[in-house]
Amino acid sequence: MKYRSSTEIIDTILRSLSPGATRTRIMYKAYLSYTQLKEYLSLLESRHLILYEEGSQTYSITQKGQRFINAYDEIRELVSATDVPVKDKDNLHPDERNMTDHPKKTLEQNHNGT
């Protein structure tokens, strides 16, 4: 599994809460250990992003938590819409220069001369 930032993990947790969820459900949906889950739930409760309901022993998202999801979606959209400039070929390592001409070539193929 790829590395996830705490922001990505929080987003995953918040999205797993609709319409209320147990700790077990959140843990499986967010791919967290129980120890990690307890830490994140504590953080999210203290920041008023989630609410624990004693009777049903479930968590639900607050309006502030929903605002977090909306803001995170907007940021992801902005970042994905941004064109990342390609490095100047003159400043690249020789192997990287060849790879820009042949994007499917691997670094190993460049070293083998194929």
Sequence and secondary structure as in RCSB ss.txt:
>XXXX:A:sequence
MKYRSSTEIIDTILRSLSPGATRTRIMYKAYLSYTQLKEYLSLLESRHLILYEEGSQTYSITQKGQRFINAYDEI
RELVSATDVPVKDKDNLHPDERNMTDHPKKTLEQNHNGT
>XXXX:A:secstr
     HHHHHHHHHHTTTT B HHHHHHHHT  HHHHHHHHHHHHHTTSEEEETTTTEEEE HHHHHHHHHHHHH
HHHHHHS      GGGS HHHHHHHHSTT  HHHHHHT 
